[in-house]
């Protein structure tokens, strides 16, 4: 499976080269934006998963009424 870091690592050389030239071509710019969104989504999912692991599910099932 790919991670957000894998996406970043793959596109970083293209991003750096485009900045050195002073212009980012349209398709690359769109790809970088989409990758940023996917990376943020992946990071958010990982954070949510970690928080779900921290829930004390035993207590979740207890009746409080």
N, CA, C and O atoms as a CHARMM CRD file, in Angstrom:
* protein
*
  260
    1    1 UNK  N      0.83600  -1.18100   0.00000 PROA 1      0.00000
    2    1 UNK  CA     0.00000   0.00000   0.00000 PROA 1      0.00000
    3    1 UNK  C      0.88000   1.24400   0.00000 PROA 1      0.00000
    4    1 UNK  O      1.98600   1.23500   0.54000 PROA 1      0.00000
    5    2 UNK  N      0.38700   2.28900  -0.59800 PROA 2      0.00000
    6    2 UNK  CA     1.10900   3.55000  -0.64500 PROA 2      0.00000
    7    2 UNK  C      0.69300   4.42500   0.52100 PROA 2      0.00000
    8    2 UNK  O     -0.44700   4.38600   0.98300 PROA 2      0.00000
    9    3 UNK  N      1.63400   5.20500   0.97700 PROA 3      0.00000
   10    3 UNK  CA     1.33300   6.13600   2.05200 PROA 3      0.00000
   11    3 UNK  C      1.45700   7.55800   1.52300 PROA 3      0.00000
   12    3 UNK  O      1.93400   7.78800   0.41200 PROA 3      0.00000
   13    4 UNK  N      1.02000   8.49600   2.33700 PROA 4      0.00000
   14    4 UNK  CA     1.14900   9.90200   1.95700 PROA 4      0.00000
   15    4 UNK  C      2.62000  10.25700   1.73300 PROA 4      0.00000
   16    4 UNK  O      2.94500  11.03400   0.83500 PROA 4      0.00000
   17    5 UNK  N      3.49200   9.69500   2.53900 PROA 5      0.00000
   18    5 UNK  CA     4.92200   9.97100   2.38700 PROA 5      0.00000
   19    5 UNK  C      5.44900   9.45800   1.05200 PROA 5      0.00000
   20    5 UNK  O      6.33000  10.07600   0.45600 PROA 5      0.00000
   21    6 UNK  N      4.91400   8.32600   0.57600 PROA 6      0.00000
   22    6 UNK  CA     5.32100   7.80200  -0.72800 PROA 6      0.00000
   23    6 UNK  C      4.94200   8.77500  -1.84700 PROA 6      0.00000
   24    6 UNK  O      5.72900   9.01400  -2.76200 PROA 6      0.00000
   25    7 UNK  N      3.72800   9.33500  -1.76700 PROA 7      0.00000
   26    7 UNK  CA     3.30900  10.31400  -2.76800 PROA 7      0.00000
   27    7 UNK  C      4.21200  11.53900  -2.74100 PROA 7      0.00000
   28    7 UNK  O      4.64600  12.03300  -3.78200 PROA 7      0.00000
   29    8 UNK  N      4.48800  12.02000  -1.53400 PROA 8      0.00000
   30    8 UNK  CA     5.34100  13.20600  -1.40500 PROA 8      0.00000
   31    8 UNK  C      6.72400  12.93400  -1.99500 PROA 8      0.00000
   32    8 UNK  O      7.25700  13.75800  -2.73800 PROA 8      0.00000
   33    9 UNK  N      7.29400  11.79400  -1.66700 PROA 9      0.00000
   34    9 UNK  CA     8.64000  11.45500  -2.13000 PROA 9      0.00000
   35    9 UNK  C      8.69600  11.33100  -3.65200 PROA 9      0.00000
   36    9 UNK  O      9.68500  11.71700  -4.27500 PROA 9      0.00000
   37   10 UNK  N      7.64500  10.79800  -4.23900 PROA 10     0.00000
   38   10 UNK  CA     7.61000  10.61900  -5.68800 PROA 10     0.00000
   39   10 UNK  C      7.55200  11.95100  -6.41700 PROA 10     0.00000
   40   10 UNK  O      8.21400  12.12400  -7.44100 PROA 10     0.00000
   41   11 UNK  N      6.78200  12.88300  -5.91200 PROA 11     0.00000
   42   11 UNK  CA     6.59800  14.15600  -6.60700 PROA 11     0.00000
   43   11 UNK  C      7.58500  15.24200  -6.19900 PROA 11     0.00000
   44   11 UNK  O      7.68100  16.26200  -6.88200 PROA 11     0.00000
   45   12 UNK  N      8.30600  15.05800  -5.12700 PROA 12     0.00000
   46   12 UNK  CA     9.21600  16.10300  -4.65700 PROA 12     0.00000
   47   12 UNK  C     10.25300  16.50800  -5.70300 PROA 12     0.00000
   48   12 UNK  O     10.48500  17.70600  -5.86200 PROA 12     0.00000
   49   13 UNK  N     10.89300  15.58300  -6.42900 PROA 13     0.00000
   50   13 UNK  CA    11.85900  16.02200  -7.45200 PROA 13     0.00000
   51   13 UNK  C     11.21800  16.89000  -8.53600 PROA 13     0.00000
   52   13 UNK  O     11.82500  17.86600  -8.97800 PROA 13     0.00000
   53   14 UNK  N     10.01200  16.55300  -8.96600 PROA 14     0.00000
   54   14 UNK  CA     9.31500  17.36500  -9.96500 PROA 14     0.00000
   55   14 UNK  C      8.99000  18.75100  -9.41600 PROA 14     0.00000
   56   14 UNK  O      9.13500  19.76000 -10.10600 PROA 14     0.00000
   57   15 UNK  N      8.55400  18.77600  -8.17900 PROA 15     0.00000
   58   15 UNK  CA     8.20000  20.03500  -7.52800 PROA 15     0.00000
   59   15 UNK  C      9.42600  20.93200  -7.40400 PROA 15     0.00000
   60   15 UNK  O      9.36000  22.12300  -7.70500 PROA 15     0.00000
   61   16 UNK  N     10.53100  20.36900  -6.96600 PROA 16     0.00000
   62   16 UNK  CA    11.77000  21.13500  -6.80100 PROA 16     0.00000
   63   16 UNK  C     12.26900  21.66100  -8.14400 PROA 16     0.00000
   64   16 UNK  O     12.68600  22.81500  -8.23800 PROA 16     0.00000
   65   17 UNK  N     12.23000  20.83500  -9.17400 PROA 17     0.00000
   66   17 UNK  CA    12.67500  21.25200 -10.50500 PROA 17     0.00000
   67   17 UNK  C     11.80400  22.38000 -11.04900 PROA 17     0.00000
   68   17 UNK  O     12.31300  23.33700 -11.63200 PROA 17     0.00000
   69   18 UNK  N     10.50800  22.26600 -10.86000 PROA 18     0.00000
   70   18 UNK  CA     9.59400  23.30000 -11.34300 PROA 18     0.00000
   71   18 UNK  C      9.85800  24.62900 -10.64400 PROA 18     0.00000
   72   18 UNK  O      9.79600  25.68000 -11.28100 PROA 18     0.00000
   73   19 UNK  N     10.15100  24.60000  -9.34800 PROA 19     0.00000
   74   19 UNK  CA    10.43500  25.83100  -8.61900 PROA 19     0.00000
   75   19 UNK  C     11.75900  26.44600  -9.05300 PROA 19     0.00000
   76   19 UNK  O     11.90000  27.66900  -9.05800 PROA 19     0.00000
   77   20 UNK  N     12.72800  25.61600  -9.41600 PROA 20     0.00000
   78   20 UNK  CA    14.00900  26.14200  -9.89600 PROA 20     0.00000
   79   20 UNK  C     13.82700  26.88000 -11.21600 PROA 20     0.00000
   80   20 UNK  O     14.49100  27.88400 -11.47300 PROA 20     0.00000
   81   21 UNK  N     12.92600  26.37500 -12.04600 PROA 21     0.00000
   82   21 UNK  CA    12.67400  27.00600 -13.34500 PROA 21     0.00000
   83   21 UNK  C     11.78600  28.24100 -13.20300 PROA 21     0.00000
   84   21 UNK  O     11.69500  29.04900 -14.12600 PROA 21     0.00000
   85   22 UNK  N     11.14100  28.38800 -12.06500 PROA 22     0.00000
   86   22 UNK  CA    10.30900  29.54900 -11.83000 PROA 22     0.00000
   87   22 UNK  C      8.87800  29.41500 -12.31400 PROA 22     0.00000
   88   22 UNK  O      8.10800  30.37300 -12.25100 PROA 22     0.00000
   89   23 UNK  N      8.51800  28.24400 -12.79200 PROA 23     0.00000
   90   23 UNK  CA     7.13900  28.05200 -13.26100 PROA 23     0.00000
   91   23 UNK  C      6.74300  26.59400 -13.06800 PROA 23     0.00000
   92   23 UNK  O      7.53700  25.67400 -13.26400 PROA 23     0.00000
   93   24 UNK  N      5.51700  26.42700 -12.68800 PROA 24     0.00000
   94   24 UNK  CA     4.99000  25.06400 -12.55000 PROA 24     0.00000
   95   24 UNK  C      3.95200  24.87300 -13.65000 PROA 24     0.00000
   96   24 UNK  O      2.94400  25.57900 -13.67600 PROA 24     0.00000
   97   25 UNK  N      4.18500  23.92400 -14.56300 PROA 25     0.00000
   98   25 UNK  CA     3.22800  23.68900 -15.64300 PROA 25     0.00000
   99   25 UNK  C      1.85900  23.27600 -15.09200 PROA 25     0.00000
  100   25 UNK  O      1.77200  22.68000 -14.01900 PROA 25     0.00000
  101   26 UNK  N      0.79700  23.59400 -15.83100 PROA 26     0.00000
  102   26 UNK  CA    -0.56900  23.31100 -15.40300 PROA 26     0.00000
  103   26 UNK  C     -0.80200  21.89600 -14.90000 PROA 26     0.00000
  104   26 UNK  O     -1.28800  21.72400 -13.78200 PROA 26     0.00000
  105   27 UNK  N     -0.46800  20.86300 -15.69700 PROA 27     0.00000
  106   27 UNK  CA    -0.71300  19.49100 -15.22900 PROA 27     0.00000
  107   27 UNK  C      0.06100  19.14400 -13.95500 PROA 27     0.00000
  108   27 UNK  O     -0.46100  18.44800 -13.08400 PROA 27     0.00000
  109   28 UNK  N      1.29300  19.62200 -13.84500 PROA 28     0.00000
  110   28 UNK  CA     2.07600  19.35200 -12.62600 PROA 28     0.00000
  111   28 UNK  C      1.45200  20.07000 -11.44300 PROA 28     0.00000
  112   28 UNK  O      1.35500  19.51300 -10.35000 PROA 28     0.00000
  113   29 UNK  N      1.02900  21.30900 -11.66500 PROA 29     0.00000
  114   29 UNK  CA     0.38600  22.07000 -10.59300 PROA 29     0.00000
  115   29 UNK  C     -0.85800  21.34600 -10.10400 PROA 29     0.00000
  116   29 UNK  O     -1.08000  21.24200  -8.89700 PROA 29     0.00000
  117   30 UNK  N     -1.66800  20.84800 -11.02100 PROA 30     0.00000
  118   30 UNK  CA    -2.86900  20.10700 -10.64500 PROA 30     0.00000
  119   30 UNK  C     -2.50600  18.83300  -9.89500 PROA 30     0.00000
  120   30 UNK  O     -3.15800  18.48800  -8.91000 PROA 30     0.00000
  121   31 UNK  N     -1.49100  18.14400 -10.34200 PROA 31     0.00000
  122   31 UNK  CA    -1.05000  16.90700  -9.68600 PROA 31     0.00000
  123   31 UNK  C     -0.56300  17.18500  -8.26800 PROA 31     0.00000
  124   31 UNK  O     -0.85200  16.42400  -7.34500 PROA 31     0.00000
  125   32 UNK  N      0.17300  18.27300  -8.10100 PROA 32     0.00000
  126   32 UNK  CA     0.66800  18.62500  -6.76700 PROA 32     0.00000
  127   32 UNK  C     -0.48200  18.98500  -5.83300 PROA 32     0.00000
  128   32 UNK  O     -0.46800  18.62100  -4.65700 PROA 32     0.00000
  129   33 UNK  N     -1.48100  19.70200  -6.35400 PROA 33     0.00000
  130   33 UNK  CA    -2.64400  20.04200  -5.53500 PROA 33     0.00000
  131   33 UNK  C     -3.39100  18.77800  -5.13000 PROA 33     0.00000
  132   33 UNK  O     -3.72400  18.60100  -3.95800 PROA 33     0.00000
  133   34 UNK  N     -3.65500  17.90000  -6.09300 PROA 34     0.00000
  134   34 UNK  CA    -4.36100  16.65400  -5.77800 PROA 34     0.00000
  135   34 UNK  C     -3.57100  15.79600  -4.79900 PROA 34     0.00000
  136   34 UNK  O     -4.13700  15.19900  -3.88300 PROA 34     0.00000
  137   35 UNK  N     -2.27700  15.74300  -4.99900 PROA 35     0.00000
  138   35 UNK  CA    -1.43800  14.96700  -4.08400 PROA 35     0.00000
  139   35 UNK  C     -1.49600  15.55500  -2.68100 PROA 35     0.00000
  140   35 UNK  O     -1.54200  14.81800  -1.69600 PROA 35     0.00000
  141   36 UNK  N     -1.49200  16.87400  -2.59000 PROA 36     0.00000
  142   36 UNK  CA    -1.61000  17.50800  -1.28200 PROA 36     0.00000
  143   36 UNK  C     -2.90600  17.12300  -0.58700 PROA 36     0.00000
  144   36 UNK  O     -2.92000  16.83400   0.60900 PROA 36     0.00000
  145   37 UNK  N     -4.00800  17.12200  -1.35900 PROA 37     0.00000
  146   37 UNK  CA    -5.29600  16.72800  -0.78500 PROA 37     0.00000
  147   37 UNK  C     -5.27400  15.26600  -0.34100 PROA 37     0.00000
  148   37 UNK  O     -5.74300  14.93700   0.74800 PROA 37     0.00000
  149   38 UNK  N     -4.73100  14.39500  -1.18500 PROA 38     0.00000
  150   38 UNK  CA    -4.67500  12.97300  -0.82900 PROA 38     0.00000
  151   38 UNK  C     -3.77000  12.73600   0.37500 PROA 38     0.00000
  152   38 UNK  O     -4.07300  11.90000   1.22600 PROA 38     0.00000
  153   39 UNK  N     -2.67800  13.45700   0.44700 PROA 39     0.00000
  154   39 UNK  CA    -1.77900  13.32200   1.59500 PROA 39     0.00000
  155   39 UNK  C     -2.47900  13.76700   2.87200 PROA 39     0.00000
  156   39 UNK  O     -2.38500  13.10700   3.90600 PROA 39     0.00000
  157   40 UNK  N     -3.17500  14.88300   2.78900 PROA 40     0.00000
  158   40 UNK  CA    -3.90600  15.36600   3.96700 PROA 40     0.00000
  159   40 UNK  C     -4.99200  14.37500   4.37000 PROA 40     0.00000
  160   40 UNK  O     -5.18800  14.11600   5.55800 PROA 40     0.00000
  161   41 UNK  N     -5.69400  13.82400   3.39200 PROA 41     0.00000
  162   41 UNK  CA    -6.73100  12.83200   3.67900 PROA 41     0.00000
  163   41 UNK  C     -6.12000  11.58900   4.31700 PROA 41     0.00000
  164   41 UNK  O     -6.65100  11.06400   5.29500 PROA 41     0.00000
  165   42 UNK  N     -5.01200  11.12400   3.76700 PROA 42     0.00000
  166   42 UNK  CA    -4.33600   9.95600   4.32200 PROA 42     0.00000
  167   42 UNK  C     -3.87500  10.21100   5.75500 PROA 42     0.00000
  168   42 UNK  O     -4.03100   9.35800   6.62800 PROA 42     0.00000
  169   43 UNK  N     -3.31200  11.38200   5.98500 PROA 43     0.00000
  170   43 UNK  CA    -2.87600  11.73200   7.34500 PROA 43     0.00000
  171   43 UNK  C     -4.06200  11.78000   8.30700 PROA 43     0.00000
  172   43 UNK  O     -3.96100  11.32600   9.44700 PROA 43     0.00000
  173   44 UNK  N     -5.19200  12.33500   7.84300 PROA 44     0.00000
  174   44 UNK  CA    -6.38900  12.42500   8.68800 PROA 44     0.00000
  175   44 UNK  C     -6.93400  11.03800   9.01400 PROA 44     0.00000
  176   44 UNK  O     -7.35000  10.78200  10.14400 PROA 44     0.00000
  177   45 UNK  N     -6.93200  10.15100   8.03400 PROA 45     0.00000
  178   45 UNK  CA    -7.41000   8.77900   8.25900 PROA 45     0.00000
  179   45 UNK  C     -6.51100   8.07600   9.26200 PROA 45     0.00000
  180   45 UNK  O     -6.99800   7.37900  10.15200 PROA 45     0.00000
  181   46 UNK  N     -5.20100   8.25300   9.12400 PROA 46     0.00000
  182   46 UNK  CA    -4.26900   7.63200  10.06500 PROA 46     0.00000
  183   46 UNK  C     -4.49400   8.16800  11.48100 PROA 46     0.00000
  184   46 UNK  O     -4.45500   7.40800  12.44800 PROA 46     0.00000
  185   47 UNK  N     -4.72600   9.46400  11.59900 PROA 47     0.00000
  186   47 UNK  CA    -4.99400  10.05400  12.90900 PROA 47     0.00000
  187   47 UNK  C     -6.28300   9.51500  13.51400 PROA 47     0.00000
  188   47 UNK  O     -6.34400   9.22100  14.70800 PROA 47     0.00000
  189   48 UNK  N     -7.30600   9.39000  12.68600 PROA 48     0.00000
  190   48 UNK  CA    -8.58700   8.84600  13.14500 PROA 48     0.00000
  191   48 UNK  C     -8.42600   7.39600  13.59000 PROA 48     0.00000
  192   48 UNK  O     -8.96700   6.98800  14.61800 PROA 48     0.00000
  193   49 UNK  N     -7.68800   6.63200  12.81700 PROA 49     0.00000
  194   49 UNK  CA    -7.44700   5.23200  13.16300 PROA 49     0.00000
  195   49 UNK  C     -6.73300   5.11600  14.49900 PROA 49     0.00000
  196   49 UNK  O     -7.07300   4.26300  15.31800 PROA 49     0.00000
  197   50 UNK  N     -5.74500   5.97300  14.71900 PROA 50     0.00000
  198   50 UNK  CA    -5.02200   5.94300  15.99400 PROA 50     0.00000
  199   50 UNK  C     -5.94300   6.30000  17.15400 PROA 50     0.00000
  200   50 UNK  O     -5.88100   5.67800  18.21400 PROA 50     0.00000
  201   51 UNK  N     -6.79400   7.29500  16.95600 PROA 51     0.00000
  202   51 UNK  CA    -7.72900   7.67300  18.01800 PROA 51     0.00000
  203   51 UNK  C     -8.71300   6.54400  18.30600 PROA 51     0.00000
  204   51 UNK  O     -9.06700   6.30900  19.46200 PROA 51     0.00000
  205   52 UNK  N     -9.15500   5.84800  17.26800 PROA 52     0.00000
  206   52 UNK  CA   -10.06800   4.71700  17.47000 PROA 52     0.00000
  207   52 UNK  C     -9.38400   3.60900  18.25800 PROA 52     0.00000
  208   52 UNK  O    -10.01900   2.94000  19.07300 PROA 52     0.00000
  209   53 UNK  N     -8.09500   3.41500  18.01800 PROA 53     0.00000
  210   53 UNK  CA    -7.34600   2.39300  18.77400 PROA 53     0.00000
  211   53 UNK  C     -7.22500   2.76600  20.25200 PROA 53     0.00000
  212   53 UNK  O     -7.10800   1.89300  21.11200 PROA 53     0.00000
  213   54 UNK  N     -7.25500   4.06900  20.54000 PROA 54     0.00000
  214   54 UNK  CA    -7.10800   4.53700  21.92200 PROA 54     0.00000
  215   54 UNK  C     -8.40300   4.45900  22.72400 PROA 54     0.00000
  216   54 UNK  O     -8.38600   4.63600  23.94200 PROA 54     0.00000
  217   55 UNK  N     -9.52500   4.19600  22.05600 PROA 55     0.00000
  218   55 UNK  CA   -10.81000   4.11300  22.76000 PROA 55     0.00000
  219   55 UNK  C    -10.83900   2.86000  23.62400 PROA 55     0.00000
  220   55 UNK  O    -10.43600   1.78200  23.19000 PROA 55     0.00000
  221   56 UNK  N    -11.31300   3.01500  24.83000 PROA 56     0.00000
  222   56 UNK  CA   -11.49700   1.86600  25.71300 PROA 56     0.00000
  223   56 UNK  C    -12.84900   1.24100  25.36500 PROA 56     0.00000
  224   56 UNK  O    -13.87600   1.61300  25.93400 PROA 56     0.00000
  225   57 UNK  N    -12.84200   0.30300  24.44000 PROA 57     0.00000
  226   57 UNK  CA   -14.08200  -0.28100  23.92100 PROA 57     0.00000
  227   57 UNK  C    -14.83600  -1.06200  24.99400 PROA 57     0.00000
  228   57 UNK  O    -16.05300  -1.22600  24.90900 PROA 57     0.00000
  229   58 UNK  N    -14.12900  -1.52900  25.97800 PROA 58     0.00000
  230   58 UNK  CA   -14.78700  -2.22600  27.08900 PROA 58     0.00000
  231   58 UNK  C    -15.76200  -1.28600  27.79100 PROA 58     0.00000
  232   58 UNK  O    -16.89200  -1.66600  28.09800 PROA 58     0.00000
  233   59 UNK  N    -15.31800  -0.06300  28.03900 PROA 59     0.00000
  234   59 UNK  CA   -16.17900   0.93800  28.67200 PROA 59     0.00000
  235   59 UNK  C    -17.31600   1.37200  27.74200 PROA 59     0.00000
  236   59 UNK  O    -18.40600   1.71000  28.20300 PROA 59     0.00000
  237   60 UNK  N    -17.06200   1.36100  26.46700 PROA 60     0.00000
  238   60 UNK  CA   -18.05100   1.75800  25.47700 PROA 60     0.00000
  239   60 UNK  C    -19.31800   0.90600  25.60500 PROA 60     0.00000
  240   60 UNK  O    -20.43100   1.40100  25.42600 PROA 60     0.00000
  241   61 UNK  N    -19.13800  -0.35600  25.91200 PROA 61     0.00000
  242   61 UNK  CA   -20.26600  -1.28800  25.98800 PROA 61     0.00000
  243   61 UNK  C    -20.98600  -1.28200  27.33400 PROA 61     0.00000
  244   61 UNK  O    -22.02600  -1.92600  27.47000 PROA 61     0.00000
  245   62 UNK  N    -20.46200  -0.57400  28.32500 PROA 62     0.00000
  246   62 UNK  CA   -21.09000  -0.55000  29.63800 PROA 62     0.00000
  247   62 UNK  C    -22.36900   0.30200  29.62300 PROA 62     0.00000
  248   62 UNK  O    -22.42400   1.35100  28.98200 PROA 62     0.00000
  249   63 UNK  N    -23.36800  -0.16500  30.32600 PROA 63     0.00000
  250   63 UNK  CA   -24.62000   0.59600  30.45500 PROA 63     0.00000
  251   63 UNK  C    -24.47000   1.60400  31.58800 PROA 63     0.00000
  252   63 UNK  O    -24.07000   1.23600  32.69300 PROA 63     0.00000
  253   64 UNK  N    -24.78200   2.84800  31.33200 PROA 64     0.00000
  254   64 UNK  CA   -24.65100   3.89900  32.34200 PROA 64     0.00000
  255   64 UNK  C    -25.99600   4.30600  32.93000 PROA 64     0.00000
  256   64 UNK  O    -26.03100   5.15800  33.81800 PROA 64     0.00000
  257   65 UNK  N    -27.09300   3.73400  32.47400 PROA 65     0.00000
  258   65 UNK  CA   -28.42600   4.12700  32.94500 PROA 65     0.00000
  259   65 UNK  C    -29.05200   3.01800  33.75000 PROA 65     0.00000
  260   65 UNK  O    -30.17600   3.16300  34.23100 PROA 65     0.00000
